[in-house]
């Protein structure tokens, strides 16, 4: 196997060298994608946590003795 010099012409790569280069490029893109997806999952988890806190806060505001949300009929103005 011949050694690669600093002045090696990319057009003269062997098929094996081309395959290794392509695999290195794919691995680099895969690492970038994985980093992006990890950041996205962390962001979504933060949003889920915020929504769970909001649900807990809203449940605390519900009147005692109520198991579910109020009916829209309960919200009618008194003149109806």
C-alpha positions as CSV (number, residue, x, y, z in Angstrom):
1,X,0.0,0.0,0.0
2,X,1.5,3.4,-0.9
3,X,1.8,6.2,1.5
4,X,-0.2,9.4,0.9
5,X,1.9,12.6,0.6
6,X,0.8,16.1,1.4
7,X,0.6,16.8,-2.4
8,X,-1.6,13.8,-3.1
9,X,-4.1,14.4,-5.9
10,X,-7.6,13.6,-4.7
11,X,-8.4,12.4,-8.2
12,X,-5.8,9.6,-7.8
13,X,-7.4,8.1,-4.7
14,X,-7.9,4.3,-4.7
15,X,-11.4,3.0,-4.4
16,X,-10.7,2.1,-0.8
17,X,-9.5,5.6,0.1
18,X,-12.6,7.1,-1.6
19,X,-14.8,4.8,0.5
20,X,-13.0,5.7,3.7
21,X,-13.4,9.4,2.9
22,X,-17.1,9.0,2.1
23,X,-17.6,7.1,5.4
24,X,-15.8,9.9,7.3
25,X,-18.1,12.5,5.7
26,X,-21.2,10.4,6.5
27,X,-20.0,9.9,10.1
28,X,-19.5,13.7,10.5
29,X,-23.0,14.4,9.2
30,X,-24.4,11.8,11.5
31,X,-22.6,13.3,14.5
32,X,-24.0,16.8,13.6
33,X,-27.5,15.3,13.2
34,X,-27.2,13.5,16.5
35,X,-26.1,16.7,18.2
36,X,-29.1,18.6,16.7
37,X,-31.6,15.9,17.7
38,X,-30.2,15.8,21.3
39,X,-30.7,19.6,21.5
40,X,-34.2,19.3,20.1
41,X,-35.1,16.5,22.6
42,X,-33.8,18.6,25.5
43,X,-35.8,21.6,24.3
44,X,-39.0,19.5,24.0
45,X,-38.4,18.1,27.5
46,X,-38.2,21.6,28.8
47,X,-41.4,22.5,27.1
48,X,-43.1,19.3,28.5
49,X,-41.9,20.2,32.0
50,X,-43.3,23.7,31.6
51,X,-46.6,22.4,30.4
52,X,-46.8,20.0,33.3
53,X,-46.2,22.8,35.8
54,X,-48.9,24.9,34.1
55,X,-51.4,22.0,34.3
56,X,-50.6,21.6,38.0
57,X,-51.1,25.3,38.6
58,X,-54.4,25.3,36.7
59,X,-55.6,22.3,38.7
60,X,-54.8,24.2,42.0
61,X,-57.0,27.0,40.7
62,X,-60.1,24.8,40.2
63,X,-62.8,25.1,42.8
64,X,-63.0,22.4,45.4
65,X,-65.3,19.5,44.7
66,X,-65.0,19.8,41.0
67,X,-63.5,16.8,39.2
68,X,-63.3,18.3,35.7
69,X,-63.5,21.5,33.8
70,X,-66.6,23.7,34.1
71,X,-69.3,23.6,31.6
72,X,-69.8,26.6,29.3
73,X,-73.4,26.8,30.6
74,X,-71.8,27.7,34.0
75,X,-70.3,30.7,32.2
76,X,-73.5,32.3,30.9
77,X,-74.1,35.9,32.1
78,X,-76.8,36.3,34.7
79,X,-79.3,37.9,32.4
80,X,-79.8,34.7,30.4
